[in-house]
Amino acid sequence: MSIAFGGIVALFFRGLNLVVALGLVALCSYELEKGDYGRFVLGLTFVGIVNAATGGLTAATAYQVANRAAAAG
């Protein structure tokens, strides 16, 4: 698989992930009662923080693997 095709596939799945996440937020916001909004926002914040932390780690790992100059085992 070429780098360009891999980039397109990654972009597609990131876009699909965004659509699914926004759909879940909309669905949950309509189904929750007023007393549950605080827990919902806390959950979204936690998921966002974990996603930001692991997304950067994933990108750094992919960069190191792709640019490693060692011979294949």
All heavy atoms as a GROMACS GRO file, in nm:
protein
  520
    1MET      N    1   0.085  -0.117   0.000
    1MET     CA    2   0.000   0.000   0.000
    1MET      C    3   0.090   0.124   0.000
    1MET      O    4   0.183   0.134   0.078
    1MET     CB    5  -0.090  -0.003   0.124
    1MET     CG    6  -0.173   0.119   0.138
    1MET     SD    7  -0.305   0.122   0.261
    1MET     CE    8  -0.273  -0.003   0.376
    2SER      N    9   0.060   0.218  -0.086
    2SER     CA   10   0.142   0.338  -0.095
    2SER      C   11   0.110   0.433   0.020
    2SER      O   12   0.008   0.422   0.086
    2SER     CB   13   0.118   0.409  -0.228
    2SER     OG   14  -0.011   0.465  -0.230
    3ILE      N   15   0.199   0.527   0.041
    3ILE     CA   16   0.180   0.625   0.148
    3ILE      C   17   0.058   0.712   0.120
    3ILE      O   18  -0.020   0.742   0.210
    3ILE     CB   19   0.307   0.710   0.164
    3ILE    CG1   20   0.421   0.622   0.216
    3ILE    CG2   21   0.284   0.827   0.258
    3ILE    CD1   22   0.553   0.693   0.224
    4ALA      N   23   0.038   0.750  -0.007
    4ALA     CA   24  -0.077   0.834  -0.042
    4ALA      C   25  -0.208   0.762  -0.016
    4ALA      O   26  -0.302   0.818   0.041
    4ALA     CB   27  -0.067   0.878  -0.187
    5PHE      N   28  -0.216   0.636  -0.055
    5PHE     CA   29  -0.338   0.559  -0.033
    5PHE      C   30  -0.363   0.540   0.117
    5PHE      O   31  -0.476   0.552   0.164
    5PHE     CB   32  -0.330   0.424  -0.103
    5PHE     CG   33  -0.454   0.342  -0.088
    5PHE    CD1   34  -0.572   0.378  -0.151
    5PHE    CD2   35  -0.454   0.229  -0.008
    5PHE    CE1   36  -0.687   0.303  -0.136
    5PHE    CE2   37  -0.568   0.154   0.009
    5PHE     CZ   38  -0.685   0.190  -0.056
    6GLY      N   39  -0.256   0.512   0.192
    6GLY     CA   40  -0.270   0.499   0.337
    6GLY      C   41  -0.318   0.628   0.401
    6GLY      O   42  -0.398   0.626   0.494
    7GLY      N   43  -0.270   0.742   0.351
    7GLY     CA   44  -0.316   0.871   0.402
    7GLY      C   45  -0.462   0.895   0.374
    7GLY      O   46  -0.536   0.947   0.458
    8ILE      N   47  -0.507   0.857   0.255
    8ILE     CA   48  -0.648   0.872   0.219
    8ILE      C   49  -0.735   0.784   0.306
    8ILE      O   50  -0.840   0.826   0.355
    8ILE     CB   51  -0.668   0.843   0.069
    8ILE    CG1   52  -0.602   0.953  -0.014
    8ILE    CG2   53  -0.817   0.833   0.035
    8ILE    CD1   54  -0.596   0.923  -0.162
    9VAL      N   55  -0.692   0.661   0.328
    9VAL     CA   56  -0.768   0.568   0.413
    9VAL      C   57  -0.775   0.622   0.556
    9VAL      O   58  -0.881   0.621   0.620
    9VAL     CB   59  -0.706   0.427   0.409
    9VAL    CG1   60  -0.768   0.337   0.514
    9VAL    CG2   61  -0.723   0.366   0.271
   10ALA      N   62  -0.663   0.672   0.608
   10ALA     CA   63  -0.661   0.727   0.743
   10ALA      C   64  -0.753   0.848   0.754
   10ALA      O   65  -0.827   0.862   0.852
   10ALA     CB   66  -0.518   0.766   0.782
   11LEU      N   67  -0.751   0.935   0.654
   11LEU     CA   68  -0.839   1.051   0.653
   11LEU      C   69  -0.986   1.009   0.648
   11LEU      O   70  -1.070   1.065   0.719
   11LEU     CB   71  -0.806   1.141   0.535
   11LEU     CG   72  -0.885   1.270   0.524
   11LEU    CD1   73  -0.856   1.360   0.643
   11LEU    CD2   74  -0.852   1.341   0.394
   12PHE      N   75  -1.017   0.908   0.569
   12PHE     CA   76  -1.154   0.858   0.561
   12PHE      C   77  -1.202   0.808   0.696
   12PHE      O   78  -1.312   0.841   0.742
   12PHE     CB   79  -1.163   0.747   0.456
   12PHE     CG   80  -1.295   0.675   0.456
   12PHE    CD1   81  -1.408   0.735   0.404
   12PHE    CD2   82  -1.306   0.548   0.509
   12PHE    CE1   83  -1.530   0.670   0.405
   12PHE    CE2   84  -1.427   0.482   0.511
   12PHE     CZ   85  -1.540   0.543   0.458
   13PHE      N   86  -1.119   0.728   0.762
   13PHE     CA   87  -1.162   0.673   0.891
   13PHE      C   88  -1.167   0.779   1.000
   13PHE      O   89  -1.250   0.771   1.090
   13PHE     CB   90  -1.072   0.555   0.932
   13PHE     CG   91  -1.112   0.429   0.863
   13PHE    CD1   92  -1.034   0.378   0.760
   13PHE    CD2   93  -1.227   0.362   0.898
   13PHE    CE1   94  -1.071   0.262   0.694
   13PHE    CE2   95  -1.264   0.246   0.833
   13PHE     CZ   96  -1.186   0.195   0.731
   14ARG      N   97  -1.082   0.881   0.994
   14ARG     CA   98  -1.093   0.990   1.091
   14ARG      C   99  -1.223   1.066   1.069
   14ARG      O  100  -1.289   1.105   1.166
   14ARG     CB  101  -0.974   1.084   1.080
   14ARG     CG  102  -0.850   1.028   1.143
   14ARG     CD  103  -0.737   1.131   1.140
   14ARG     NE  104  -0.618   1.074   1.195
   14ARG     CZ  105  -0.574   1.101   1.317
   14ARG    NH1  106  -0.641   1.182   1.394
   14ARG    NH2  107  -0.463   1.046   1.361
   15GLY      N  108  -1.260   1.089   0.945
   15GLY     CA  109  -1.386   1.155   0.916
   15GLY      C  110  -1.505   1.072   0.960
   15GLY      O  111  -1.602   1.123   1.018
   16LEU      N  112  -1.498   0.942   0.935
   16LEU     CA  113  -1.605   0.852   0.978
   16LEU      C  114  -1.614   0.848   1.130
   16LEU      O  115  -1.725   0.848   1.186
   16LEU     CB  116  -1.579   0.712   0.923
   16LEU     CG  117  -1.688   0.609   0.941
   16LEU    CD1  118  -1.814   0.651   0.867
   16LEU    CD2  119  -1.642   0.474   0.892
   17ASN      N  120  -1.500   0.850   1.197
   17ASN     CA  121  -1.498   0.854   1.342
   17ASN      C  122  -1.565   0.980   1.394
   17ASN      O  123  -1.640   0.976   1.492
   17ASN     CB  124  -1.354   0.846   1.392
   17ASN     CG  125  -1.344   0.829   1.541
   17ASN    OD1  126  -1.438   0.794   1.608
   17ASN    ND2  127  -1.226   0.855   1.593
   18LEU      N  128  -1.540   1.093   1.330
   18LEU     CA  129  -1.602   1.219   1.370
   18LEU      C  130  -1.754   1.214   1.354
   18LEU      O  131  -1.828   1.257   1.442
   18LEU     CB  132  -1.543   1.334   1.289
   18LEU     CG  133  -1.601   1.472   1.318
   18LEU    CD1  134  -1.568   1.514   1.460
   18LEU    CD2  135  -1.547   1.572   1.219
   19VAL      N  136  -1.801   1.159   1.243
   19VAL     CA  137  -1.945   1.149   1.219
   19VAL      C  138  -2.011   1.059   1.324
   19VAL      O  139  -2.117   1.094   1.380
   19VAL     CB  140  -1.973   1.096   1.076
   19VAL    CG1  141  -2.118   1.061   1.057
   19VAL    CG2  142  -1.928   1.198   0.973
   20VAL      N  143  -1.950   0.946   1.354
   20VAL     CA  144  -2.006   0.855   1.454
   20VAL      C  145  -2.006   0.921   1.592
   20VAL      O  146  -2.105   0.913   1.666
   20VAL     CB  147  -1.927   0.721   1.457
   20VAL    CG1  148  -1.966   0.637   1.577
   20VAL    CG2  149  -1.951   0.645   1.328
   21ALA      N  150  -1.898   0.990   1.627
   21ALA     CA  151  -1.890   1.056   1.757
   21ALA      C  152  -1.996   1.165   1.770
   21ALA      O  153  -2.064   1.176   1.873
   21ALA     CB  154  -1.751   1.114   1.778
   22LEU      N  155  -2.013   1.246   1.666
   22LEU     CA  156  -2.114   1.351   1.671
   22LEU      C  157  -2.255   1.292   1.678
   22LEU      O  158  -2.342   1.344   1.746
   22LEU     CB  159  -2.102   1.444   1.551
   22LEU     CG  160  -1.980   1.535   1.552
   22LEU    CD1  161  -1.972   1.615   1.422
   22LEU    CD2  162  -1.984   1.629   1.671
   23GLY      N  163  -2.277   1.181   1.608
   23GLY     CA  164  -2.406   1.113   1.616
   23GLY      C  165  -2.434   1.062   1.756
   23GLY      O  166  -2.547   1.073   1.807
   24LEU      N  167  -2.333   1.005   1.821
   24LEU     CA  168  -2.350   0.957   1.958
   24LEU      C  169  -2.377   1.072   2.055
   24LEU      O  170  -2.460   1.059   2.145
   24LEU     CB  171  -2.226   0.879   2.002
   24LEU     CG  172  -2.216   0.738   1.947
   24LEU    CD1  173  -2.082   0.678   1.985
   24LEU    CD2  174  -2.328   0.652   1.999
   25VAL      N  175  -2.308   1.183   2.036
   25VAL     CA  176  -2.332   1.299   2.123
   25VAL      C  177  -2.475   1.349   2.104
   25VAL      O  178  -2.545   1.377   2.202
   25VAL     CB  179  -2.230   1.411   2.093
   25VAL    CG1  180  -2.272   1.542   2.158
   25VAL    CG2  181  -2.093   1.371   2.142
   26ALA      N  182  -2.520   1.359   1.981
   26ALA     CA  183  -2.657   1.405   1.956
   26ALA      C  184  -2.760   1.309   2.014
   26ALA      O  185  -2.856   1.351   2.080
   26ALA     CB  186  -2.680   1.422   1.806
   27LEU      N  187  -2.739   1.180   1.995
   27LEU     CA  188  -2.832   1.080   2.048
   27LEU      C  189  -2.837   1.085   2.200
   27LEU      O  190  -2.945   1.086   2.259
   27LEU     CB  191  -2.791   0.940   2.001
   27LEU     CG  192  -2.875   0.826   2.053
   27LEU    CD1  193  -3.015   0.832   1.995
   27LEU    CD2  194  -2.810   0.693   2.023
   28CYS      N  195  -2.720   1.089   2.263
   28CYS     CA  196  -2.716   1.092   2.410
   28CYS      C  197  -2.775   1.220   2.465
   28CYS      O  198  -2.842   1.219   2.568
   28CYS     CB  199  -2.573   1.074   2.459
   28CYS     SG  200  -2.510   0.907   2.434
   29SER      N  201  -2.752   1.332   2.399
   29SER     CA  202  -2.804   1.459   2.451
   29SER      C  203  -2.956   1.463   2.444
   29SER      O  204  -3.020   1.526   2.528
   29SER     CB  205  -2.743   1.577   2.376
   29SER     OG  206  -2.783   1.576   2.241
   30TYR      N  207  -3.016   1.395   2.348
   30TYR     CA  208  -3.162   1.391   2.340
   30TYR      C  209  -3.222   1.291   2.437
   30TYR      O  210  -3.334   1.308   2.485
   30TYR     CB  211  -3.208   1.358   2.199
   30TYR     CG  212  -3.193   1.472   2.103
   30TYR    CD1  213  -3.112   1.459   1.991
   30TYR    CD2  214  -3.256   1.594   2.124
   30TYR    CE1  215  -3.096   1.565   1.902
   30TYR    CE2  216  -3.241   1.700   2.036
   30TYR     CZ  217  -3.161   1.684   1.926
   30TYR     OH  218  -3.145   1.788   1.839
   31GLU      N  219  -3.148   1.187   2.470
   31GLU     CA  220  -3.201   1.081   2.556
   31GLU      C  221  -3.179   1.107   2.705
   31GLU      O  222  -3.250   1.050   2.788
   31GLU     CB  223  -3.139   0.947   2.518
   31GLU     CG  224  -3.180   0.897   2.381
   31GLU     CD  225  -3.328   0.868   2.370
   31GLU    OE1  226  -3.386   0.816   2.467
   31GLU    OE2  227  -3.386   0.898   2.265
   32LEU      N  228  -3.082   1.190   2.740
   32LEU     CA  229  -3.050   1.212   2.880
   32LEU      C  230  -3.148   1.310   2.944
   32LEU      O  231  -3.205   1.396   2.878
   32LEU     CB  232  -2.908   1.268   2.894
   32LEU     CG  233  -2.795   1.174   2.861
   32LEU    CD1  234  -2.663   1.248   2.870
   32LEU    CD2  235  -2.793   1.055   2.954
   33GLU      N  236  -3.163   1.296   3.075
   33GLU     CA  237  -3.242   1.392   3.151
   33GLU      C  238  -3.149   1.499   3.205
   33GLU      O  239  -3.027   1.485   3.200
   33GLU     CB  240  -3.314   1.319   3.265
   33GLU     CG  241  -3.413   1.217   3.212
   33GLU     CD  242  -3.483   1.142   3.324
   33GLU    OE1  243  -3.471   1.183   3.440
   33GLU    OE2  244  -3.549   1.043   3.293
   34LYS      N  245  -3.205   1.606   3.259
   34LYS     CA  246  -3.123   1.718   3.303
   34LYS      C  247  -3.020   1.679   3.408
   34LYS      O  248  -2.910   1.731   3.410
   34LYS     CB  249  -3.212   1.830   3.358
   34LYS     CG  250  -3.262   1.922   3.254
   34LYS     CD  251  -3.325   2.044   3.318
   34LYS     CE  252  -3.357   2.143   3.209
   34LYS     NZ  253  -3.421   2.262   3.262
   35GLY      N  254  -3.052   1.588   3.496
   35GLY     CA  255  -2.960   1.549   3.603
   35GLY      C  256  -2.838   1.473   3.554
   35GLY      O  257  -2.738   1.463   3.624
   36ASP      N  258  -2.843   1.420   3.433
   36ASP     CA  259  -2.733   1.339   3.380
   36ASP      C  260  -2.635   1.418   3.293
   36ASP      O  261  -2.536   1.363   3.247
   36ASP     CB  262  -2.789   1.223   3.297
   36ASP     CG  263  -2.870   1.127   3.380
   36ASP    OD1  264  -2.839   1.114   3.500
   36ASP    OD2  265  -2.964   1.066   3.327
   37TYR      N  266  -2.660   1.546   3.269
   37TYR     CA  267  -2.574   1.624   3.180
   37TYR      C  268  -2.432   1.638   3.235
   37TYR      O  269  -2.336   1.636   3.159
   37TYR     CB  270  -2.632   1.763   3.156
   37TYR     CG  271  -2.750   1.766   3.061
   37TYR    CD1  272  -2.834   1.876   3.058
   37TYR    CD2  273  -2.776   1.661   2.975
   37TYR    CE1  274  -2.943   1.880   2.972
   37TYR    CE2  275  -2.884   1.663   2.891
   37TYR     CZ  276  -2.966   1.773   2.889
   37TYR     OH  277  -3.073   1.776   2.803
   38GLY      N  278  -2.417   1.652   3.365
   38GLY     CA  279  -2.284   1.667   3.424
   38GLY      C  280  -2.197   1.545   3.401
   38GLY      O  281  -2.081   1.557   3.362
   39ARG      N  282  -2.253   1.427   3.422
   39ARG     CA  283  -2.177   1.303   3.398
   39ARG      C  284  -2.145   1.287   3.251
   39ARG      O  285  -2.038   1.239   3.215
   39ARG     CB  286  -2.256   1.183   3.448
   39ARG     CG  287  -2.250   1.164   3.597
   39ARG     CD  288  -2.308   1.031   3.635
   39ARG     NE  289  -2.450   1.026   3.602
   39ARG     CZ  290  -2.549   1.027   3.690
   39ARG    NH1  291  -2.520   1.031   3.819
   39ARG    NH2  292  -2.673   1.023   3.653
   40PHE      N  293  -2.237   1.327   3.165
   40PHE     CA  294  -2.215   1.317   3.021
   40PHE      C  295  -2.098   1.405   2.978
   40PHE      O  296  -2.009   1.362   2.906
   40PHE     CB  297  -2.343   1.355   2.948
   40PHE     CG  298  -2.332   1.350   2.798
   40PHE    CD1  299  -2.310   1.230   2.733
   40PHE    CD2  300  -2.345   1.464   2.723
   40PHE    CE1  301  -2.302   1.224   2.596
   40PHE    CE2  302  -2.337   1.459   2.586
   40PHE     CZ  303  -2.315   1.339   2.522
   41VAL      N  304  -2.096   1.529   3.026
   41VAL     CA  305  -1.987   1.622   2.991
   41VAL      C  306  -1.855   1.573   3.050
   41VAL      O  307  -1.751   1.582   2.986
   41VAL     CB  308  -2.022   1.765   3.037
   41VAL    CG1  309  -1.903   1.857   3.022
   41VAL    CG2  310  -2.140   1.818   2.958
   42LEU      N  311  -1.858   1.521   3.172
   42LEU     CA  312  -1.737   1.466   3.233
   42LEU      C  313  -1.683   1.349   3.150
   42LEU      O  314  -1.563   1.340   3.124
   42LEU     CB  315  -1.765   1.420   3.376
   42LEU     CG  316  -1.646   1.361   3.451
   42LEU    CD1  317  -1.538   1.466   3.471
   42LEU    CD2  318  -1.691   1.306   3.584
   43GLY      N  319  -1.772   1.262   3.104
   43GLY     CA  320  -1.731   1.150   3.019
   43GLY      C  321  -1.671   1.197   2.888
   43GLY      O  322  -1.568   1.146   2.842
   44LEU      N  323  -1.735   1.297   2.824
   44LEU     CA  324  -1.682   1.351   2.699
   44LEU      C  325  -1.544   1.415   2.720
   44LEU      O  326  -1.455   1.399   2.636
   44LEU     CB  327  -1.777   1.456   2.641
   44LEU     CG  328  -1.902   1.405   2.574
   44LEU    CD1  329  -1.986   1.523   2.526
   44LEU    CD2  330  -1.870   1.314   2.459
   45THR      N  331  -1.528   1.484   2.831
   45THR     CA  332  -1.398   1.546   2.859
   45THR      C  333  -1.291   1.441   2.879
   45THR      O  334  -1.180   1.452   2.825
   45THR     CB  335  -1.410   1.635   2.985
   45THR    OG1  336  -1.513   1.732   2.964
   45THR    CG2  337  -1.280   1.705   3.014
   46PHE      N  338  -1.322   1.337   2.954
   46PHE     CA  339  -1.226   1.230   2.978
   46PHE      C  340  -1.187   1.161   2.846
   46PHE      O  341  -1.069   1.139   2.819
   46PHE     CB  342  -1.284   1.129   3.076
   46PHE     CG  343  -1.193   1.014   3.104
   46PHE    CD1  344  -1.080   1.030   3.182
   46PHE    CD2  345  -1.219   0.888   3.050
   46PHE    CE1  346  -0.994   0.923   3.207
   46PHE    CE2  347  -1.135   0.782   3.074
   46PHE     CZ  348  -1.022   0.800   3.152
   47VAL      N  349  -1.286   1.129   2.764
   47VAL     CA  350  -1.258   1.064   2.636
   47VAL      C  351  -1.175   1.156   2.546
   47VAL      O  352  -1.082   1.110   2.478
   47VAL     CB  353  -1.390   1.023   2.566
   47VAL    CG1  354  -1.368   0.985   2.422
   47VAL    CG2  355  -1.456   0.910   2.642
   48GLY      N  356  -1.203   1.285   2.547
   48GLY     CA  357  -1.125   1.380   2.467
   48GLY      C  358  -0.980   1.389   2.511
   48GLY      O  359  -0.890   1.393   2.428
   49ILE      N  360  -0.957   1.389   2.642
   49ILE     CA  361  -0.821   1.396   2.694
   49ILE      C  362  -0.744   1.269   2.658
   49ILE      O  363  -0.629   1.275   2.612
   49ILE     CB  364  -0.822   1.419   2.846
   49ILE    CG1  365  -0.870   1.561   2.875
   49ILE    CG2  366  -0.685   1.395   2.907
   49ILE    CD1  367  -0.897   1.588   3.021
   50VAL      N  368  -0.806   1.153   2.676
   50VAL     CA  369  -0.740   1.026   2.642
   50VAL      C  370  -0.712   1.018   2.492
   50VAL      O  371  -0.604   0.977   2.449
   50VAL     CB  372  -0.825   0.907   2.690
   50VAL    CG1  373  -0.772   0.776   2.634
   50VAL    CG2  374  -0.828   0.902   2.841
   51ASN      N  375  -0.809   1.062   2.411
   51ASN     CA  376  -0.792   1.060   2.266
   51ASN      C  377  -0.677   1.152   2.223
   51ASN      O  378  -0.597   1.117   2.137
   51ASN     CB  379  -0.922   1.101   2.198
   51ASN     CG  380  -0.919   1.076   2.050
   51ASN    OD1  381  -0.838   1.002   2.000
   51ASN    ND2  382  -1.010   1.141   1.980
   52ALA      N  383  -0.668   1.270   2.282
   52ALA     CA  384  -0.560   1.363   2.248
   52ALA      C  385  -0.424   1.306   2.288
   52ALA      O  386  -0.327   1.316   2.212
   52ALA     CB  387  -0.584   1.497   2.316
   53ALA      N  388  -0.418   1.245   2.405
   53ALA     CA  389  -0.290   1.190   2.452
   53ALA      C  390  -0.246   1.071   2.368
   53ALA      O  391  -0.130   1.062   2.327
   53ALA     CB  392  -0.303   1.149   2.598
   54THR      N  393  -0.335   0.980   2.340
   54THR     CA  394  -0.297   0.861   2.264
   54THR      C  395  -0.283   0.889   2.116
   54THR      O  396  -0.207   0.822   2.047
   54THR     CB  397  -0.397   0.746   2.286
   54THR    OG1  398  -0.527   0.790   2.245
   54THR    CG2  399  -0.400   0.703   2.431
   55GLY      N  400  -0.353   0.990   2.064
   55GLY     CA  401  -0.338   1.026   1.923
   55GLY      C  402  -0.198   1.076   1.894
   55GLY      O  403  -0.137   1.040   1.794
   56GLY      N  404  -0.145   1.160   1.982
   56GLY     CA  405  -0.008   1.209   1.966
   56GLY      C  406   0.093   1.097   1.980
   56GLY      O  407   0.192   1.092   1.907
   57LEU      N  408   0.068   1.007   2.073
   57LEU     CA  409   0.158   0.893   2.093
   57LEU      C  410   0.157   0.802   1.970
   57LEU      O  411   0.262   0.755   1.925
   57LEU     CB  412   0.116   0.815   2.217
   57LEU     CG  413   0.199   0.693   2.254
   57LEU    CD1  414   0.342   0.735   2.286
   57LEU    CD2  415   0.137   0.621   2.372
   58THR      N  416   0.039   0.781   1.914
   58THR     CA  417   0.028   0.697   1.794
   58THR      C  418   0.101   0.760   1.676
   58THR      O  419   0.173   0.692   1.603
   58THR     CB  420  -0.120   0.676   1.758
   58THR    OG1  421  -0.186   0.617   1.870
   58THR    CG2  422  -0.137   0.588   1.637
   59ALA      N  423   0.086   0.891   1.659
   59ALA     CA  424   0.154   0.960   1.550
   59ALA      C  425   0.306   0.954   1.567
   59ALA      O  426   0.379   0.931   1.471
   59ALA     CB  427   0.107   1.104   1.541
   60ALA      N  428   0.352   0.973   1.689
   60ALA     CA  429   0.497   0.968   1.714
   60ALA      C  430   0.552   0.828   1.689
   60ALA      O  431   0.660   0.812   1.632
   60ALA     CB  432   0.526   1.012   1.858
   61THR      N  433   0.479   0.726   1.731
   61THR     CA  434   0.522   0.589   1.709
   61THR      C  435   0.525   0.556   1.561
   61THR      O  436   0.620   0.495   1.511
   61THR     CB  437   0.429   0.491   1.784
   61THR    OG1  438   0.427   0.526   1.922
   61THR    CG2  439   0.473   0.348   1.766
   62ALA      N  440   0.421   0.597   1.488
   62ALA     CA  441   0.417   0.571   1.344
   62ALA      C  442   0.532   0.641   1.272
   62ALA      O  443   0.592   0.585   1.180
   62ALA     CB  444   0.283   0.618   1.287
   63TYR      N  445   0.565   0.762   1.315
   63TYR     CA  446   0.677   0.834   1.254
   63TYR      C  447   0.808   0.761   1.278
   63TYR      O  448   0.889   0.746   1.186
   63TYR     CB  449   0.684   0.976   1.309
   63TYR     CG  450   0.799   1.055   1.255
   63TYR    CD1  451   0.790   1.116   1.129
   63TYR    CD2  452   0.917   1.070   1.326
   63TYR    CE1  453   0.895   1.188   1.077
   63TYR    CE2  454   1.023   1.141   1.275
   63TYR     CZ  455   1.012   1.200   1.151
   63TYR     OH  456   1.117   1.271   1.100
   64GLN      N  457   0.829   0.714   1.400
   64GLN     CA  458   0.954   0.643   1.432
   64GLN      C  459   0.965   0.514   1.353
   64GLN      O  460   1.072   0.479   1.305
   64GLN     CB  461   0.962   0.617   1.582
   64GLN     CG  462   0.984   0.739   1.666
   64GLN     CD  463   1.117   0.806   1.636
   64GLN    OE1  464   1.217   0.739   1.610
   64GLN    NE2  465   1.117   0.938   1.636
   65VAL      N  466   0.855   0.440   1.341
   65VAL     CA  467   0.858   0.315   1.269
   65VAL      C  468   0.882   0.338   1.121
   65VAL      O  469   0.960   0.269   1.055
   65VAL     CB  470   0.727   0.236   1.292
   65VAL    CG1  471   0.716   0.118   1.197
   65VAL    CG2  472   0.719   0.189   1.436
   66ALA      N  473   0.817   0.441   1.063
   66ALA     CA  474   0.828   0.466   0.921
   66ALA      C  475   0.968   0.516   0.883
   66ALA      O  476   1.016   0.488   0.774
   66ALA     CB  477   0.724   0.568   0.878
   67ASN      N  478   1.033   0.588   0.971
   67ASN     CA  479   1.162   0.649   0.939
   67ASN      C  480   1.280   0.578   1.001
   67ASN      O  481   1.390   0.632   1.006
   67ASN     CB  482   1.161   0.796   0.982
   67ASN     CG  483   1.064   0.876   0.900
   67ASN    OD1  484   1.058   0.862   0.779
   67ASN    ND2  485   0.985   0.958   0.965
   68ARG      N  486   1.258   0.459   1.048
   68ARG     CA  487   1.366   0.382   1.108
   68ARG      C  488   1.458   0.329   0.998
   68ARG      O  489   1.413   0.269   0.902
   68ARG     CB  490   1.305   0.266   1.186
   68ARG     CG  491   1.398   0.202   1.280
   68ARG     CD  492   1.321   0.110   1.369
   68ARG     NE  493   1.414   0.030   1.443
   68ARG     CZ  494   1.387  -0.086   1.495
   68ARG    NH1  495   1.268  -0.137   1.480
   68ARG    NH2  496   1.477  -0.153   1.561
   69ALA      N  497   1.585   0.347   1.015
   69ALA     CA  498   1.681   0.311   0.911
   69ALA      C  499   1.742   0.173   0.934
   69ALA      O  500   1.842   0.139   0.873
   69ALA     CB  501   1.791   0.416   0.902
   70ALA      N  502   1.682   0.093   1.020
   70ALA     CA  503   1.739  -0.040   1.048
   70ALA      C  504   1.694  -0.140   0.940
   70ALA      O  505   1.588  -0.126   0.880
   70ALA     CB  506   1.691  -0.087   1.185
   71ALA      N  507   1.776  -0.239   0.919
   71ALA     CA  508   1.742  -0.343   0.822
   71ALA      C  509   1.630  -0.432   0.879
   71ALA      O  510   1.617  -0.448   0.999
   71ALA     CB  511   1.865  -0.427   0.792
   72ALA      N  512   1.552  -0.488   0.789
   72ALA     CA  513   1.444  -0.577   0.832
   72ALA      C  514   1.502  -0.702   0.894
   72ALA      O  515   1.606  -0.751   0.854
   72ALA     CB  516   1.356  -0.612   0.713
   73GLY      N  517   1.430  -0.753   0.994
   73GLY     CA  518   1.477  -0.872   1.066
   73GLY      C  519   1.461  -0.999   0.990
   73GLY      O  520   1.394  -1.013   0.893
   0.00000   0.00000   0.00000
